[in-house]
């Protein structure tokens, strides 16, 4: 009888350990891609990339354009909610409140590219994402530019040199939240069309209203998601949001 009890105890410990490992290593991520304005052709490539990163790093990705999923009970299933090039008004008032409650309950947010071109009338969201899109270069929109990595003590930038040159669509921002912690700045001398001057953030993070938020302005082009350095940048942002930093 004693041996049976010992064996049962060992089995129970093993099962609890396995369950804990699976929960820790398979964080659920919701990727929201609804658009009410311009729709980026790179959205599908971005979703594919996040799913690939998830398989490689043990987090699961669910993509949706169904705003009705923004209900607190459902949102709590996810460790992080990603707005991937969403545009304009994508949530109604009830859904906005649910998302606010999710962040206030310790949830996290990751914004990619046009996430800053979203919900201009929802001030709380503007503070969460960190800034709103104001403009970008025209003719052409996509340009090579040099960036300055100003903080390498973050998983989204630890792999980068202090100078990073790449091609993308570069946003100018307005209503920049003074509390964001800037990781990367654009060097406006390296391209035409910048309007933020010396302080032109392009990637940042911060803690906000009980949760975490990370934003990167990159990701306009399909080619972005093929770049190893940019993929690692996205992964680092995700690891921060998942609390694995």
C-alpha positions in Angstrom: 0.0 0.0 0.0 2.9 2.4 0.9 4.5 1.8 -2.5 1.2 2.4 -4.3 0.8 5.7 -2.5 4.4 6.7 -3.3 3.8 5.9 -7.0 0.5 7.8 -7.1 2.3 10.8 -5.5 5.1 10.7 -8.1 2.6 10.4 -11.0 0.6 13.4 -9.7 3.7 15.5 -9.4 4.8 14.5 -13.0 1.3 15.4 -14.3 1.3 18.8 -12.6 4.8 19.6 -13.9 3.8 18.7 -17.4 0.7 20.8 -17.2 2.6 23.7 -15.9 5.2 23.5 -18.6 2.6 23.3 -21.3 0.7 26.4 -20.0 3.9 28.4 -19.6 5.3 27.5 -23.1 2.1 27.8 -25.1 0.9 31.2 -24.3 -2.1 32.2 -26.5 -1.9 35.2 -28.7 -4.8 36.9 -30.5 -3.9 38.7 -33.7 -6.5 41.3 -34.8 -6.4 42.4 -38.4 -9.7 44.2 -38.9 -9.5 47.3 -41.2 -12.0 50.1 -41.8 -9.6 52.2 -43.8 -6.6 51.3 -45.9 -5.8 47.6 -46.0 -2.1 46.6 -46.1 -1.3 43.8 -48.5 1.3 42.6 -46.0 -1.3 41.7 -43.3 -1.5 38.0 -44.4 2.3 37.8 -44.6 2.5 39.3 -41.1 0.1 36.7 -39.7 2.0 33.9 -41.3 5.2 35.3 -39.8 3.7 35.5 -36.3 2.5 31.9 -36.6 5.9 30.8 -37.6 7.5 32.6 -34.7 4.9 31.0 -32.4 5.7 27.5 -33.6 9.4 28.2 -33.0 8.9 29.8 -29.6 6.0 28.0 -28.1 3.1 30.5 -28.3 -0.1 29.9 -30.2 -1.5 32.4 -32.6 -5.2 32.9 -33.4 -6.0 35.5 -36.1 -9.4 37.2 -36.3 -11.2 40.2 -37.8 -14.3 39.5 -35.7 -14.5 42.5 -33.2 -17.2 40.6 -31.2 -14.4 38.5 -29.7 -13.4 41.6 -27.7 -15.4 40.5 -24.7 -13.5 40.3 -21.4 -14.2 36.6 -20.8 -12.8 35.8 -24.2 -9.9 38.2 -24.1 -8.7 36.7 -20.8 -7.8 33.5 -22.8 -5.0 35.4 -24.4 -1.7 36.6 -22.9 -1.3 39.2 -25.6 -3.5 40.9 -28.2 -1.8 42.1 -31.4 -3.2 44.8 -33.6 -1.5 44.0 -37.0 -2.0 47.0 -39.3 -5.5 47.6 -38.2 -7.0 50.9 -39.5 -9.6 53.4 -38.3 -12.5 52.5 -36.1 -12.4 48.8 -35.5 -14.2 48.4 -32.1 -17.4 49.8 -30.8 -17.8 51.3 -27.3 -18.6 48.0 -25.5 -15.7 46.3 -27.2 -13.4 49.2 -26.3 -14.4 48.9 -22.6 -13.7 45.2 -22.7 -10.2 45.8 -24.1 -9.5 48.4 -21.5 -10.6 46.0 -18.7 -8.3 43.3 -20.3 -5.3 45.6 -20.1 -6.2 46.8 -16.6 -6.4 43.1 -15.6 -2.7 42.6 -16.6 -3.1 41.8 -20.3 -0.7 43.1 -22.9 -0.8 44.8 -26.3 1.5 44.6 -29.3 1.0 47.1 -32.2 2.5 46.7 -35.6 2.7 49.4 -38.3 -0.8 50.8 -38.9 -1.9 49.9 -35.4 -1.1 53.6 -34.9 -3.6 54.5 -37.7 -6.4 53.2 -35.6 -9.1 54.5 -33.2 -8.3 58.3 -33.3 -11.3 59.1 -31.2 -10.4 56.7 -28.5 -7.9 58.6 -26.3 -7.1 55.6 -24.1 -6.1 53.6 -27.1 -3.9 56.5 -28.3 -2.0 56.4 -24.9 -1.8 52.6 -25.1 -0.3 52.4 -28.6 1.9 55.3 -27.8 1.3 57.7 -30.7 -1.0 58.2 -33.7 0.0 58.1 -37.4 0.2 61.6 -38.8 1.7 61.3 -42.3 4.4 59.4 -44.3 6.6 60.1 -47.3 4.9 60.2 -50.7 6.2 59.3 -54.1 7.5 56.8 -53.0 6.2 55.9 -49.6 8.7 53.0 -49.2 12.2 54.3 -48.7 15.5 53.1 -47.3 16.3 54.9 -44.0 18.8 54.6 -41.2 17.7 54.1 -37.6 19.4 54.7 -34.3 19.0 52.0 -31.7 19.0 54.0 -28.5 18.2 51.1 -26.1 19.7 47.7 -26.6 18.5 46.4 -23.2 15.3 44.9 -24.6 14.7 41.6 -26.4 13.4 43.6 -29.4 16.7 45.4 -29.9 19.4 43.3 -28.2 20.4 41.6 -31.5 20.8 44.9 -33.3 23.8 47.2 -33.8 23.5 50.8 -32.8 22.7 51.7 -36.4 20.1 49.8 -38.5 19.4 50.5 -42.1 16.4 49.0 -43.8 13.6 49.7 -46.3 10.0 50.3 -45.2 7.2 52.9 -45.1 8.2 55.4 -42.4 5.5 57.0 -40.3 5.5 60.5 -38.8 3.6 60.6 -35.5 1.5 62.9 -33.5 0.2 62.8 -29.9 3.3 60.9 -28.8 2.8 59.6 -25.2 5.7 61.2 -23.2 5.8 58.0 -21.0 6.8 55.6 -23.8 10.3 54.1 -23.5 11.9 54.6 -27.0 14.0 51.8 -28.4 14.7 53.0 -31.9 14.6 56.4 -33.6 14.6 57.3 -37.2 17.4 59.4 -38.6 15.5 61.9 -40.7 18.8 63.0 -42.4 18.9 59.5 -44.1 15.6 59.9 -46.1 13.1 62.4 -47.3 9.7 63.0 -45.7 10.3 63.0 -41.9 8.6 65.6 -39.8 9.3 64.6 -36.2 12.9 66.0 -36.2 15.6 64.7 -33.8 13.0 62.9 -31.7 11.4 60.6 -34.2 10.6 57.3 -32.4 9.8 54.3 -34.5 9.7 51.5 -31.9 9.0 51.6 -28.2 7.4 50.0 -25.2 5.9 50.9 -21.9 3.8 49.8 -19.0 0.3 51.3 -19.2 -2.9 51.1 -17.1 -1.9 47.8 -15.5 -0.6 46.0 -18.6 2.3 46.1 -21.1 2.5 47.6 -24.6 5.0 47.3 -27.4 4.9 49.1 -30.8 6.9 49.0 -33.9 6.4 51.2 -37.0 7.9 48.6 -39.4 6.0 46.0 -41.3 4.4 47.8 -44.3 6.0 45.5 -46.9 5.9 41.8 -47.4 9.6 41.9 -47.6 9.8 43.1 -44.0 8.7 39.8 -42.8 11.4 38.0 -44.6 14.2 40.0 -42.9 15.8 38.0 -40.1 16.6 41.1 -38.1 13.0 42.4 -38.4 11.6 39.0 -37.5 13.8 38.9 -34.4 12.7 42.4 -33.6 9.1 41.3 -33.7 9.8 38.2 -31.6 11.6 40.4 -29.0 8.5 42.6 -28.8 6.3 39.5 -28.4 8.6 38.0 -25.7 8.3 41.3 -23.8 4.5 41.2 -24.1 4.4 37.6 -23.0 6.5 38.4 -19.9 9.4 36.3 -21.1 11.9 39.1 -21.2 
